[in-house]
Amino acid sequence: MTPERKVKEGVKKLLKLHGAYYLMPVMNGMGAPALDFHCIQNGRAFCIETKAPGKKPTPRQLLTIQSIEQAGGRCFVIDGAEGLSELGSWLESGFAG
């Protein structure tokens, strides 16, 4: 299993634990760019970009994150345990922000 795949599995586990709906778009080079996970929990829209430990989003992914946040969505970039912990705390809070 690749390092990024391990992060994705951790994200899926957290989302399921907290009853979040999620969709993982399959990108084929056509249409608008998307992040790895598009999610809803308790009426909150959020997206997640997963990375192998130490990796950063591409410029195109950063533009996508910016567009989502400008529309009122929340974005997380997760590359390991710290990001998973942040997401878990946010999911537990039940509050937008």
PDB file as gemmi writes it, atoms N, CA and C in Angstrom:
CRYST1    1.000    1.000    1.000  90.00  90.00  90.00 P 1                      
ATOM      1  N   MET A   1       0.847  -1.175   0.000  1.00  0.00           N  
ATOM      2  CA  MET A   1       0.000   0.000   0.000  1.00  0.00           C  
ATOM      3  C   MET A   1       0.896   1.243   0.000  1.00  0.00           C  
ATOM      4  N   THR A   2       0.584   2.188  -0.875  1.00  0.00           N  
ATOM      5  CA  THR A   2       1.384   3.407  -0.963  1.00  0.00           C  
ATOM      6  C   THR A   2       1.168   4.271   0.280  1.00  0.00           C  
ATOM      7  N   PRO A   3       2.111   5.178   0.575  1.00  0.00           N  
ATOM      8  CA  PRO A   3       1.930   6.069   1.724  1.00  0.00           C  
ATOM      9  C   PRO A   3       0.647   6.909   1.633  1.00  0.00           C  
ATOM     10  N   GLU A   4       0.326   7.420   0.431  1.00  0.00           N  
ATOM     11  CA  GLU A   4      -0.909   8.208   0.291  1.00  0.00           C  
ATOM     12  C   GLU A   4      -2.134   7.330   0.506  1.00  0.00           C  
ATOM     13  N   ARG A   5      -2.085   6.110   0.048  1.00  0.00           N  
ATOM     14  CA  ARG A   5      -3.214   5.188   0.228  1.00  0.00           C  
ATOM     15  C   ARG A   5      -3.469   4.937   1.720  1.00  0.00           C  
ATOM     16  N   LYS A   6      -2.404   4.838   2.505  1.00  0.00           N  
ATOM     17  CA  LYS A   6      -2.556   4.656   3.952  1.00  0.00           C  
ATOM     18  C   LYS A   6      -3.279   5.851   4.579  1.00  0.00           C  
ATOM     19  N   VAL A   7      -2.934   7.057   4.111  1.00  0.00           N  
ATOM     20  CA  VAL A   7      -3.607   8.261   4.611  1.00  0.00           C  
ATOM     21  C   VAL A   7      -5.083   8.222   4.217  1.00  0.00           C  
ATOM     22  N   LYS A   8      -5.368   7.847   2.966  1.00  0.00           N  
ATOM     23  CA  LYS A   8      -6.765   7.757   2.504  1.00  0.00           C  
ATOM     24  C   LYS A   8      -7.565   6.768   3.358  1.00  0.00           C  
ATOM     25  N   GLU A   9      -6.975   5.645   3.692  1.00  0.00           N  
ATOM     26  CA  GLU A   9      -7.674   4.648   4.518  1.00  0.00           C  
ATOM     27  C   GLU A   9      -7.973   5.206   5.909  1.00  0.00           C  
ATOM     28  N   GLY A  10      -7.027   5.975   6.460  1.00  0.00           N  
ATOM     29  CA  GLY A  10      -7.266   6.622   7.753  1.00  0.00           C  
ATOM     30  C   GLY A  10      -8.399   7.627   7.687  1.00  0.00           C  
ATOM     31  N   VAL A  11      -8.462   8.388   6.596  1.00  0.00           N  
ATOM     32  CA  VAL A  11      -9.542   9.360   6.405  1.00  0.00           C  
ATOM     33  C   VAL A  11     -10.888   8.642   6.311  1.00  0.00           C  
ATOM     34  N   LYS A  12     -10.955   7.592   5.508  1.00  0.00           N  
ATOM     35  CA  LYS A  12     -12.214   6.836   5.368  1.00  0.00           C  
ATOM     36  C   LYS A  12     -12.695   6.322   6.716  1.00  0.00           C  
ATOM     37  N   LYS A  13     -11.789   5.795   7.506  1.00  0.00           N  
ATOM     38  CA  LYS A  13     -12.140   5.261   8.817  1.00  0.00           C  
ATOM     39  C   LYS A  13     -12.739   6.349   9.710  1.00  0.00           C  
ATOM     40  N   LEU A  14     -12.111   7.523   9.720  1.00  0.00           N  
ATOM     41  CA  LEU A  14     -12.619   8.642  10.523  1.00  0.00           C  
ATOM     42  C   LEU A  14     -13.993   9.100  10.044  1.00  0.00           C  
ATOM     43  N   LEU A  15     -14.141   9.229   8.733  1.00  0.00           N  
ATOM     44  CA  LEU A  15     -15.422   9.688   8.190  1.00  0.00           C  
ATOM     45  C   LEU A  15     -16.550   8.716   8.546  1.00  0.00           C  
ATOM     46  N   LYS A  16     -16.289   7.438   8.416  1.00  0.00           N  
ATOM     47  CA  LYS A  16     -17.296   6.430   8.764  1.00  0.00           C  
ATOM     48  C   LYS A  16     -17.615   6.474  10.249  1.00  0.00           C  
ATOM     49  N   LEU A  17     -16.603   6.623  11.089  1.00  0.00           N  
ATOM     50  CA  LEU A  17     -16.784   6.684  12.534  1.00  0.00           C  
ATOM     51  C   LEU A  17     -17.710   7.820  12.937  1.00  0.00           C  
ATOM     52  N   HIS A  18     -17.638   8.931  12.198  1.00  0.00           N  
ATOM     53  CA  HIS A  18     -18.429  10.116  12.534  1.00  0.00           C  
ATOM     54  C   HIS A  18     -19.672  10.278  11.665  1.00  0.00           C  
ATOM     55  N   GLY A  19     -20.034   9.254  10.919  1.00  0.00           N  
ATOM     56  CA  GLY A  19     -21.277   9.264  10.151  1.00  0.00           C  
ATOM     57  C   GLY A  19     -21.300  10.261   9.008  1.00  0.00           C  
ATOM     58  N   ALA A  20     -20.149  10.561   8.446  1.00  0.00           N  
ATOM     59  CA  ALA A  20     -20.086  11.513   7.342  1.00  0.00           C  
ATOM     60  C   ALA A  20     -20.329  10.789   6.015  1.00  0.00           C  
ATOM     61  N   TYR A  21     -21.028  11.459   5.132  1.00  0.00           N  
ATOM     62  CA  TYR A  21     -21.166  10.982   3.750  1.00  0.00           C  
ATOM     63  C   TYR A  21     -19.917  11.444   3.019  1.00  0.00           C  
ATOM     64  N   TYR A  22     -19.383  10.599   2.152  1.00  0.00           N  
ATOM     65  CA  TYR A  22     -18.266  11.049   1.329  1.00  0.00           C  
ATOM     66  C   TYR A  22     -18.320  10.429  -0.056  1.00  0.00           C  
ATOM     67  N   LEU A  23     -17.753  11.169  -0.988  1.00  0.00           N  
ATOM     68  CA  LEU A  23     -17.630  10.761  -2.382  1.00  0.00           C  
ATOM     69  C   LEU A  23     -16.177  10.979  -2.769  1.00  0.00           C  
ATOM     70  N   MET A  24     -15.607  10.001  -3.454  1.00  0.00           N  
ATOM     71  CA  MET A  24     -14.243  10.130  -3.966  1.00  0.00           C  
ATOM     72  C   MET A  24     -14.328  10.182  -5.494  1.00  0.00           C  
ATOM     73  N   PRO A  25     -14.328  11.402  -6.066  1.00  0.00           N  
ATOM     74  CA  PRO A  25     -14.462  11.522  -7.517  1.00  0.00           C  
ATOM     75  C   PRO A  25     -13.339  10.803  -8.257  1.00  0.00           C  
ATOM     76  N   VAL A  26     -13.697  10.200  -9.368  1.00  0.00           N  
ATOM     77  CA  VAL A  26     -12.712   9.556 -10.240  1.00  0.00           C  
ATOM     78  C   VAL A  26     -12.381  10.558 -11.332  1.00  0.00           C  
ATOM     79  N   MET A  27     -11.142  10.998 -11.345  1.00  0.00           N  
ATOM     80  CA  MET A  27     -10.727  12.014 -12.310  1.00  0.00           C  
ATOM     81  C   MET A  27     -10.236  11.333 -13.592  1.00  0.00           C  
ATOM     82  N   ASN A  28     -10.684  11.871 -14.723  1.00  0.00           N  
ATOM     83  CA  ASN A  28     -10.232  11.323 -16.003  1.00  0.00           C  
ATOM     84  C   ASN A  28      -9.696  12.410 -16.930  1.00  0.00           C  
ATOM     85  N   GLY A  29      -9.374  13.568 -16.356  1.00  0.00           N  
ATOM     86  CA  GLY A  29      -8.806  14.652 -17.158  1.00  0.00           C  
ATOM     87  C   GLY A  29      -9.831  15.547 -17.812  1.00  0.00           C  
ATOM     88  N   MET A  30     -11.101  15.259 -17.626  1.00  0.00           N  
ATOM     89  CA  MET A  30     -12.153  16.078 -18.221  1.00  0.00           C  
ATOM     90  C   MET A  30     -12.921  16.787 -17.111  1.00  0.00           C  
ATOM     91  N   GLY A  31     -13.385  17.984 -17.386  1.00  0.00           N  
ATOM     92  CA  GLY A  31     -14.194  18.709 -16.424  1.00  0.00           C  
ATOM     93  C   GLY A  31     -13.357  19.443 -15.392  1.00  0.00           C  
ATOM     94  N   ALA A  32     -14.040  19.952 -14.383  1.00  0.00           N  
ATOM     95  CA  ALA A  32     -13.392  20.739 -13.333  1.00  0.00           C  
ATOM     96  C   ALA A  32     -12.545  19.841 -12.430  1.00  0.00           C  
ATOM     97  N   PRO A  33     -11.470  20.390 -11.881  1.00  0.00           N  
ATOM     98  CA  PRO A  33     -10.661  19.606 -10.954  1.00  0.00           C  
ATOM     99  C   PRO A  33     -11.413  19.389  -9.640  1.00  0.00           C  
ATOM    100  N   ALA A  34     -11.026  18.347  -8.938  1.00  0.00           N  
ATOM    101  CA  ALA A  34     -11.674  18.028  -7.663  1.00  0.00           C  
ATOM    102  C   ALA A  34     -10.616  17.540  -6.688  1.00  0.00           C  
ATOM    103  N   LEU A  35     -10.947  17.603  -5.415  1.00  0.00           N  
ATOM    104  CA  LEU A  35     -10.075  17.054  -4.382  1.00  0.00           C  
ATOM    105  C   LEU A  35     -10.434  15.587  -4.165  1.00  0.00           C  
ATOM    106  N   ASP A  36      -9.675  14.895  -3.326  1.00  0.00           N  
ATOM    107  CA  ASP A  36      -9.842  13.450  -3.150  1.00  0.00           C  
ATOM    108  C   ASP A  36     -11.173  13.043  -2.525  1.00  0.00           C  
ATOM    109  N   PHE A  37     -11.658  13.817  -1.557  1.00  0.00           N  
ATOM    110  CA  PHE A  37     -12.913  13.493  -0.868  1.00  0.00           C  
ATOM    111  C   PHE A  37     -13.816  14.717  -0.871  1.00  0.00           C  
ATOM    112  N   HIS A  38     -15.093  14.524  -1.202  1.00  0.00           N  
ATOM    113  CA  HIS A  38     -16.128  15.546  -1.067  1.00  0.00           C  
ATOM    114  C   HIS A  38     -17.098  14.998  -0.023  1.00  0.00           C  
ATOM    115  N   CYS A  39     -17.319  15.753   1.051  1.00  0.00           N  
ATOM    116  CA  CYS A  39     -18.001  15.203   2.224  1.00  0.00           C  
ATOM    117  C   CYS A  39     -19.088  16.125   2.763  1.00  0.00           C  
ATOM    118  N   ILE A  40     -20.018  15.496   3.497  1.00  0.00           N  
ATOM    119  CA  ILE A  40     -21.036  16.221   4.253  1.00  0.00           C  
ATOM    120  C   ILE A  40     -21.183  15.523   5.594  1.00  0.00           C  
ATOM    121  N   GLN A  41     -21.241  16.313   6.655  1.00  0.00           N  
ATOM    122  CA  GLN A  41     -21.495  15.788   7.992  1.00  0.00           C  
ATOM    123  C   GLN A  41     -22.246  16.853   8.768  1.00  0.00           C  
ATOM    124  N   ASN A  42     -23.376  16.480   9.338  1.00  0.00           N  
ATOM    125  CA  ASN A  42     -24.192  17.412  10.125  1.00  0.00           C  
ATOM    126  C   ASN A  42     -24.453  18.719   9.382  1.00  0.00           C  
ATOM    127  N   GLY A  43     -24.708  18.632   8.077  1.00  0.00           N  
ATOM    128  CA  GLY A  43     -25.013  19.816   7.285  1.00  0.00           C  
ATOM    129  C   GLY A  43     -23.803  20.636   6.883  1.00  0.00           C  
ATOM    130  N   ARG A  44     -22.612  20.158   7.182  1.00  0.00           N  
ATOM    131  CA  ARG A  44     -21.385  20.884   6.857  1.00  0.00           C  
ATOM    132  C   ARG A  44     -20.739  20.274   5.620  1.00  0.00           C  
ATOM    133  N   ALA A  45     -20.435  21.128   4.645  1.00  0.00           N  
ATOM    134  CA  ALA A  45     -19.755  20.670   3.433  1.00  0.00           C  
ATOM    135  C   ALA A  45     -18.259  20.858   3.611  1.00  0.00           C  
ATOM    136  N   PHE A  46     -17.505  19.816   3.287  1.00  0.00           N  
ATOM    137  CA  PHE A  46     -16.056  19.928   3.380  1.00  0.00           C  
ATOM    138  C   PHE A  46     -15.402  18.967   2.398  1.00  0.00           C  
ATOM    139  N   CYS A  47     -14.164  19.290   2.048  1.00  0.00           N  
ATOM    140  CA  CYS A  47     -13.390  18.469   1.121  1.00  0.00           C  
ATOM    141  C   CYS A  47     -12.037  18.165   1.740  1.00  0.00           C  
ATOM    142  N   ILE A  48     -11.458  17.078   1.281  1.00  0.00           N  
ATOM    143  CA  ILE A  48     -10.167  16.650   1.812  1.00  0.00           C  
ATOM    144  C   ILE A  48      -9.254  16.283   0.649  1.00  0.00           C  
ATOM    145  N   GLU A  49      -8.043  16.791   0.697  1.00  0.00           N  
ATOM    146  CA  GLU A  49      -6.989  16.379  -0.214  1.00  0.00           C  
ATOM    147  C   GLU A  49      -5.977  15.583   0.606  1.00  0.00           C  
ATOM    148  N   THR A  50      -5.719  14.354   0.206  1.00  0.00           N  
ATOM    149  CA  THR A  50      -4.754  13.529   0.916  1.00  0.00           C  
ATOM    150  C   THR A  50      -3.424  13.537   0.177  1.00  0.00           C  
ATOM    151  N   LYS A  51      -2.365  13.448   0.952  1.00  0.00           N  
ATOM    152  CA  LYS A  51      -1.016  13.460   0.410  1.00  0.00           C  
ATOM    153  C   LYS A  51      -0.176  12.428   1.145  1.00  0.00           C  
ATOM    154  N   ALA A  52       0.860  11.956   0.482  1.00  0.00           N  
ATOM    155  CA  ALA A  52       1.861  11.145   1.165  1.00  0.00           C  
ATOM    156  C   ALA A  52       2.538  12.046   2.197  1.00  0.00           C  
ATOM    157  N   PRO A  53       3.011  11.490   3.304  1.00  0.00           N  
ATOM    158  CA  PRO A  53       3.652  12.314   4.336  1.00  0.00           C  
ATOM    159  C   PRO A  53       4.711  13.253   3.753  1.00  0.00           C  
ATOM    160  N   GLY A  54       4.572  14.543   4.133  1.00  0.00           N  
ATOM    161  CA  GLY A  54       5.520  15.558   3.695  1.00  0.00           C  
ATOM    162  C   GLY A  54       5.232  16.192   2.356  1.00  0.00           C  
ATOM    163  N   LYS A  55       4.283  15.658   1.605  1.00  0.00           N  
ATOM    164  CA  LYS A  55       3.948  16.218   0.291  1.00  0.00           C  
ATOM    165  C   LYS A  55       2.944  17.361   0.451  1.00  0.00           C  
ATOM    166  N   LYS A  56       2.940  18.273  -0.502  1.00  0.00           N  
ATOM    167  CA  LYS A  56       2.078  19.455  -0.481  1.00  0.00           C  
ATOM    168  C   LYS A  56       1.155  19.456  -1.699  1.00  0.00           C  
ATOM    169  N   PRO A  57       0.020  20.178  -1.610  1.00  0.00           N  
ATOM    170  CA  PRO A  57      -0.881  20.287  -2.763  1.00  0.00           C  
ATOM    171  C   PRO A  57      -0.201  20.985  -3.939  1.00  0.00           C  
ATOM    172  N   THR A  58      -0.623  20.605  -5.134  1.00  0.00           N  
ATOM    173  CA  THR A  58      -0.129  21.247  -6.352  1.00  0.00           C  
ATOM    174  C   THR A  58      -0.768  22.634  -6.481  1.00  0.00           C  
ATOM    175  N   PRO A  59      -0.220  23.493  -7.324  1.00  0.00           N  
ATOM    176  CA  PRO A  59      -0.855  24.804  -7.550  1.00  0.00           C  
ATOM    177  C   PRO A  59      -2.320  24.668  -7.986  1.00  0.00           C  
ATOM    178  N   ARG A  60      -2.622  23.706  -8.826  1.00  0.00           N  
ATOM    179  CA  ARG A  60      -4.014  23.500  -9.267  1.00  0.00           C  
ATOM    180  C   ARG A  60      -4.899  23.080  -8.088  1.00  0.00           C  
ATOM    181  N   GLN A  61      -4.397  22.216  -7.222  1.00  0.00           N  
ATOM    182  CA  GLN A  61      -5.158  21.811  -6.044  1.00  0.00           C  
ATOM    183  C   GLN A  61      -5.364  22.989  -5.096  1.00  0.00           C  
ATOM    184  N   LEU A  62      -4.364  23.843  -4.967  1.00  0.00           N  
ATOM    185  CA  LEU A  62      -4.514  25.034  -4.119  1.00  0.00           C  
ATOM    186  C   LEU A  62      -5.598  25.963  -4.657  1.00  0.00           C  
ATOM    187  N   LEU A  63      -5.692  26.105  -5.984  1.00  0.00           N  
ATOM    188  CA  LEU A  63      -6.769  26.914  -6.574  1.00  0.00           C  
ATOM    189  C   LEU A  63      -8.135  26.290  -6.299  1.00  0.00           C  
ATOM    190  N   THR A  64      -8.208  24.964  -6.362  1.00  0.00           N  
ATOM    191  CA  THR A  64      -9.466  24.270  -6.074  1.00  0.00           C  
ATOM    192  C   THR A  64      -9.851  24.485  -4.606  1.00  0.00           C  
ATOM    193  N   ILE A  65      -8.891  24.359  -3.710  1.00  0.00           N  
ATOM    194  CA  ILE A  65      -9.138  24.592  -2.278  1.00  0.00           C  
ATOM    195  C   ILE A  65      -9.655  26.015  -2.064  1.00  0.00           C  
ATOM    196  N   GLN A  66      -9.013  26.979  -2.706  1.00  0.00           N  
ATOM    197  CA  GLN A  66      -9.419  28.371  -2.576  1.00  0.00           C  
ATOM    198  C   GLN A  66     -10.866  28.565  -3.067  1.00  0.00           C  
ATOM    199  N   SER A  67     -11.220  27.963  -4.177  1.00  0.00           N  
ATOM    200  CA  SER A  67     -12.581  28.091  -4.719  1.00  0.00           C  
ATOM    201  C   SER A  67     -13.609  27.492  -3.766  1.00  0.00           C  
ATOM    202  N   ILE A  68     -13.303  26.344  -3.204  1.00  0.00           N  
ATOM    203  CA  ILE A  68     -14.223  25.689  -2.265  1.00  0.00           C  
ATOM    204  C   ILE A  68     -14.406  26.549  -1.024  1.00  0.00           C  
ATOM    205  N   GLU A  69     -13.306  27.065  -0.492  1.00  0.00           N  
ATOM    206  CA  GLU A  69     -13.399  27.880   0.724  1.00  0.00           C  
ATOM    207  C   GLU A  69     -14.116  29.201   0.464  1.00  0.00           C  
ATOM    208  N   GLN A  70     -13.938  29.787  -0.716  1.00  0.00           N  
ATOM    209  CA  GLN A  70     -14.648  31.021  -1.053  1.00  0.00           C  
ATOM    210  C   GLN A  70     -16.153  30.778  -1.145  1.00  0.00           C  
ATOM    211  N   ALA A  71     -16.546  29.545  -1.461  1.00  0.00           N  
ATOM    212  CA  ALA A  71     -17.962  29.199  -1.546  1.00  0.00           C  
ATOM    213  C   ALA A  71     -18.529  28.791  -0.181  1.00  0.00           C  
ATOM    214  N   GLY A  72     -17.702  28.847   0.861  1.00  0.00           N  
ATOM    215  CA  GLY A  72     -18.179  28.539   2.210  1.00  0.00           C  
ATOM    216  C   GLY A  72     -17.889  27.133   2.686  1.00  0.00           C  
ATOM    217  N   GLY A  73     -17.179  26.342   1.885  1.00  0.00           N  
ATOM    218  CA  GLY A  73     -16.817  24.987   2.299  1.00  0.00           C  
ATOM    219  C   GLY A  73     -15.526  25.000   3.099  1.00  0.00           C  
ATOM    220  N   ARG A  74     -15.287  23.936   3.792  1.00  0.00           N  
ATOM    221  CA  ARG A  74     -14.056  23.772   4.578  1.00  0.00           C  
ATOM    222  C   ARG A  74     -13.174  22.759   3.862  1.00  0.00           C  
ATOM    223  N   CYS A  75     -11.879  22.981   3.857  1.00  0.00           N  
ATOM    224  CA  CYS A  75     -10.942  22.046   3.229  1.00  0.00           C  
ATOM    225  C   CYS A  75      -9.877  21.619   4.222  1.00  0.00           C  
ATOM    226  N   PHE A  76      -9.485  20.378   4.099  1.00  0.00           N  
ATOM    227  CA  PHE A  76      -8.394  19.820   4.888  1.00  0.00           C  
ATOM    228  C   PHE A  76      -7.380  19.217   3.931  1.00  0.00           C  
ATOM    229  N   VAL A  77      -6.106  19.437   4.205  1.00  0.00           N  
ATOM    230  CA  VAL A  77      -5.026  18.746   3.506  1.00  0.00           C  
ATOM    231  C   VAL A  77      -4.401  17.841   4.553  1.00  0.00           C  
ATOM    232  N   ILE A  78      -4.460  16.547   4.303  1.00  0.00           N  
ATOM    233  CA  ILE A  78      -4.023  15.569   5.303  1.00  0.00           C  
ATOM    234  C   ILE A  78      -2.900  14.717   4.733  1.00  0.00           C  
ATOM    235  N   ASP A  79      -1.772  14.711   5.465  1.00  0.00           N  
ATOM    236  CA  ASP A  79      -0.625  13.906   5.033  1.00  0.00           C  
ATOM    237  C   ASP A  79      -0.126  12.964   6.130  1.00  0.00           C  
ATOM    238  N   GLY A  80      -0.908  12.835   7.211  1.00  0.00           N  
ATOM    239  CA  GLY A  80      -0.489  11.932   8.270  1.00  0.00           C  
ATOM    240  C   GLY A  80      -1.290  12.120   9.544  1.00  0.00           C  
ATOM    241  N   ALA A  81      -0.707  11.686  10.653  1.00  0.00           N  
ATOM    242  CA  ALA A  81      -1.406  11.638  11.935  1.00  0.00           C  
ATOM    243  C   ALA A  81      -1.904  12.996  12.411  1.00  0.00           C  
ATOM    244  N   GLU A  82      -1.111  14.037  12.229  1.00  0.00           N  
ATOM    245  CA  GLU A  82      -1.525  15.369  12.697  1.00  0.00           C  
ATOM    246  C   GLU A  82      -2.786  15.841  11.980  1.00  0.00           C  
ATOM    247  N   GLY A  83      -2.816  15.680  10.670  1.00  0.00           N  
ATOM    248  CA  GLY A  83      -3.998  16.067   9.899  1.00  0.00           C  
ATOM    249  C   GLY A  83      -5.209  15.217  10.228  1.00  0.00           C  
ATOM    250  N   LEU A  84      -4.997  13.929  10.459  1.00  0.00           N  
ATOM    251  CA  LEU A  84      -6.103  13.048  10.857  1.00  0.00           C  
ATOM    252  C   LEU A  84      -6.667  13.471  12.202  1.00  0.00           C  
ATOM    253  N   SER A  85      -5.785  13.855  13.128  1.00  0.00           N  
ATOM    254  CA  SER A  85      -6.227  14.313  14.444  1.00  0.00           C  
ATOM    255  C   SER A  85      -7.041  15.603  14.332  1.00  0.00           C  
ATOM    256  N   GLU A  86      -6.576  16.536  13.495  1.00  0.00           N  
ATOM    257  CA  GLU A  86      -7.306  17.787  13.284  1.00  0.00           C  
ATOM    258  C   GLU A  86      -8.697  17.509  12.704  1.00  0.00           C  
ATOM    259  N   LEU A  87      -8.757  16.641  11.700  1.00  0.00           N  
ATOM    260  CA  LEU A  87     -10.049  16.291  11.108  1.00  0.00           C  
ATOM    261  C   LEU A  87     -10.948  15.626  12.140  1.00  0.00           C  
ATOM    262  N   GLY A  88     -10.411  14.683  12.908  1.00  0.00           N  
ATOM    263  CA  GLY A  88     -11.205  14.008  13.933  1.00  0.00           C  
ATOM    264  C   GLY A  88     -11.781  14.976  14.950  1.00  0.00           C  
ATOM    265  N   SER A  89     -10.978  15.934  15.401  1.00  0.00           N  
ATOM    266  CA  SER A  89     -11.470  16.936  16.356  1.00  0.00           C  
ATOM    267  C   SER A  89     -12.573  17.786  15.749  1.00  0.00           C  
ATOM    268  N   TRP A  90     -12.393  18.172  14.488  1.00  0.00           N  
ATOM    269  CA  TRP A  90     -13.403  18.999  13.820  1.00  0.00           C  
ATOM    270  C   TRP A  90     -14.711  18.219  13.649  1.00  0.00           C  
ATOM    271  N   LEU A  91     -14.600  16.942  13.263  1.00  0.00           N  
ATOM    272  CA  LEU A  91     -15.798  16.124  13.100  1.00  0.00           C  
ATOM    273  C   LEU A  91     -16.529  15.933  14.427  1.00  0.00           C  
ATOM    274  N   GLU A  92     -15.776  15.778  15.510  1.00  0.00           N  
ATOM    275  CA  GLU A  92     -16.375  15.616  16.832  1.00  0.00           C  
ATOM    276  C   GLU A  92     -17.064  16.884  17.296  1.00  0.00           C  
ATOM    277  N   SER A  93     -16.548  18.046  16.894  1.00  0.00           N  
ATOM    278  CA  SER A  93     -17.090  19.318  17.383  1.00  0.00           C  
ATOM    279  C   SER A  93     -18.534  19.533  16.919  1.00  0.00           C  
ATOM    280  N   GLY A  94     -18.857  19.063  15.720  1.00  0.00           N  
ATOM    281  CA  GLY A  94     -20.212  19.234  15.204  1.00  0.00           C  
ATOM    282  C   GLY A  94     -20.538  20.657  14.800  1.00  0.00           C  
ATOM    283  N   PHE A  95     -19.594  21.579  14.913  1.00  0.00           N  
ATOM    284  CA  PHE A  95     -19.832  22.977  14.569  1.00  0.00           C  
ATOM    285  C   PHE A  95     -19.101  23.342  13.305  1.00  0.00           C  
ATOM    286  N   ALA A  96     -19.698  24.260  12.538  1.00  0.00           N  
ATOM    287  CA  ALA A  96     -19.029  24.757  11.345  1.00  0.00           C  
ATOM    288  C   ALA A  96     -17.883  25.659  11.776  1.00  0.00           C  
ATOM    289  N   GLY A  97     -16.905  25.762  10.911  1.00  0.00           N  
ATOM    290  CA  GLY A  97     -15.795  26.676  11.218  1.00  0.00           C  
ATOM    291  C   GLY A  97     -14.468  26.032  10.997  1.00  0.00           C  
TER     292      GLY A  97                                                      
END                                                                             
